Amino acid sequence: MRILALPFLLVATSVGAQEAPGGNYVSFEFGVGVQNAPSYFGAEDSDLAMSGAFLNPSLSIGSLAFGQGSDAYGLGATGSFRIVNERTAAANLELGGLADIDMAIEVGGGLTYSTQNSEVFAVGRYGVVGHNGWVGEIGGDYIIQPSDHVELRVGPRLFFGDDTYSNTYFGVDAAGAASLTSSSDSVVDAFDAKGGLLSRGIEVSAEYSFNDNWGLVGTVNYDTLLNDAAKSPIVQTTDQLGVSLIVTRKVTWSF
């Protein structure tokens, strides 16, 4: 099975210092699972595929500790990472004639502000593989912890992309427009997709911790494509729904 497009924050490294929980260490959670999501941005059909996650990194050196922790509230810094799956005409016959897009990897970072029951973030990423555009995300979560083992989150999301990113995934050149026109009942014009606010949506997640090391995370996200992303002739629907279920494992190295 293939890896599907997934965004993951390297969640909230605290700017302030806090008492180390015991010795020097680096810790993070990684996970694998499955996701059902649109075949490509704007697709009507969905694919079931493998998924992954990298969450909650933290570092402790001497008396200083940075990262997730019970006292890690307030202003913080975060990393951000996303994989966008390849888009091919062979796998999506309705895109016949359009150039294939390789799998993309985006890396970056931003700021967070967290309290016991909420968190907001703003991050930016650059496409180091697959595309060379800039993207940004702004969002927030209301957090409920009904028990020591359960955490529920819900909050809005806004997604931005520059001209390069937008034209990569939503643009259609003259050759592609001619090919799409010949394979459909209507004329498709070339489309130069401009950047800006490309989608808005909401994300809901639930995390269950079996113990200190193992957990299960379920996520549902719903987005609506906006502006030039919604106007693109390759977009079949502006409604984008994704569902994922991931088993996580905490890893800690002491030094």
N, C-alpha and C positions, 0 to 999 in steps of 0.2 A: 504494500500500500504506500501511497505517496504522502509526503508532509504537506498539509494545507496551510494557507496563509493565516498567521496568528500574531496578534500584538501582545507583548508582555512588558510590563514595567519591572525594572529592578527596584523593588519597592522601597521608597523613603529611607534614605540614609540620613540620620540626624546630624544637623550642623553642630549642635551642642554636644558636650561631653556628659557621660554618665558613668556611674560606678560599674566596673567590669564584673560580670557574673562569675568569673573564676579563671584566671590565667589568660594566656594569649591564644586566640583562636580565630579562624575564619569559618563562617557558616552560611549555608544557602539551602534552598529547596529546589529540586528538579522534579519534573513529572512527565509522564507519558499517558496518552489516552486516545480518544477519538473525538472528532468534530464533524458536524453536518453543517455546511455553509454553502453559499452560492458558488458555482463553478468558477466564476470570475466576477469582477465588479460590474454589477448591472444585469447579471444572468438571472433567468427565471428558474432554471434547474439548479439543484443542489448536489453536492458530492459528499459522501461519507469517507473520511480519510483519517490517517494518524495525526495526532496532535502532540504538542509538547509545551513545557513551561519551565521558566527559570525565575524563581521568586525569593523575596525576603533575604537578600544578602546582608551579612553583618560581619564586623571586624572588631576585635578587641586586642589592644596592645597596651600592656601595663595598666595604668589607671584610667585609660580612655577606651570608650566603646562607641562605635558608630553603627547605626543600622536599626533594624527592628528590635523593639524592646518595650517593656511596660512603661518606661519613662521617656520614650523617644517621641515626644509630642512637640508641636510647634513647627517652626520653619525648618525645612530639610532639603537636601539635594537627592536626586534620583537619576539612575541610568534608565535608558529605554531601548528596546530591541524588538524588531519585527521581521518575520519572514513572509514574503508574498510569493505564493506559488506561481509557477510558470503558466502562461496562457498560450495555448496552441490551437490552430485551426483544425488540426487532426482530431482533437478531443472535443471541439465545439464547432460542428459543421456550419452553424449559422454565421461563423466568423471567417468562412472560406475566402481567401484572397488577402486577408490582413496578415501583416508580419507577426510572427511568433514573438512572445516576450519571455525572456529567460527568468528563472527564479530570482527574486530580489532579496537583498539583505539590507536592512536599515538599522543604523545605530545612532545613538545620541543621548540626550539627558535633559534635565530640567529641574523645576522646583516643586516642592509639595508643602502643604501646611496641614497638619493633622491635630485632632483633639481625640478624646476618648471615644467619641461617637461619630466622628466625621473626618473626611480627608478630601482636599482639593489638590489638583495638580495641573501643571502646564509643562509640556515637553516638546522638544523638537528633535527630528532625526534626519539623517542624510543617507541617501541610497549609495552604499559603497559597492554593491554588486547588483546588476540587473537594471537599475536606472540611476541617474545622477541628479535627482531632484531632492528638494527639501519638503518635509511634511511636518505638521504640528498637531498636537492634540491637547484639548482643554477639557477637564472633567472634574467630577466630584462624586463622593459616595457618602450616603448615610449608613452608619455601621451599627448593627444590632448583634449583641452577644448573649443569646438567651441562656447559654450554659458555658462551662469551661471548654467544651468540645466543639461548639458550633459558633460560626460567625456568618452573618448575613450582610450583604452589601447591595445597595441600589443607588443609581445615580445617572445623571445626564452625561453625554459625550458630544463634543464638537471636533470635527476633523478638517484640517486645512492641507492644501498642497499647492506648490508653486506651478508655474506654467509647464516646466519640464515634466514634472510628475503627472499633471493632469493630462497633458497631451500624450504621454506614454500609454496611459490606461483608458483614456476616453476619446482621444483624437483619431481621425480617419484621414489618411492622405489621399491624393487623387487616384492612385492605382487601386487602393483598397475600396474607395467609393465606387469606382467602375466595376470592380468585381462583385461588390455587394449588390449593386444595381442589376447586374446580369443574372444574379441568382435569386432575385426577389421580384415582386409585382410592382414595386414602386421605385422611384429614382432616389438614390442616396447621394447626397452632396458631400464633398470633402468638408471636414470639420476640424478646426483648430481650437482645441479645448484650452481655455484659460484657467489659471489657478484662482485660488480663493477658498471660501468655505465650501467644501465638497459634500459634507454629510453632517447630519445631526442624529442623535439617537439616545438610547438608554441601555444600560447594562445591569443585569441582576445576577448575583453570584451567591453560592452557599458553600461553605467549607466545613467539613467534618474532620476532626482530628481523632484518629483511632488511639494514638498515644503520642509521645514526644517526637517521634520520628516519621510516622506514616499518617497520611491524610487523603481526603477525597474532595475535589473541587468541581462543582457543576456551575456552568455559566450559560446564560442566555443573553444575547445582545440583538437589539433591533435598531437598524439605521435606515434613514431616508436620504437618498442621494439628492443633492441640491445644485443649483446654478448650472455651470457647464457640464458637470458630471451627470445631471439629470437630462440635459438637452442632447447628449451624445446619441448619434443614430445607432450605436451598437447596444445601448441600454434597453433591455426588454422590460424591466420593472425597476422602479426607484425604491421599492421595499426590499430590504436586505435583512434576513434573519439567520442567525447562527446559534448553534447549541453545541456545547462541549462538555465532556466528562473526563477528568484527569486524576490519576492516582499520583500523589506526591511523596517524595522521600527526602527527609532532611539529612544533610551531610555536614559534619563538623570536623575540622582538622585543628588539632592543638599543636602549638610550637613553643 
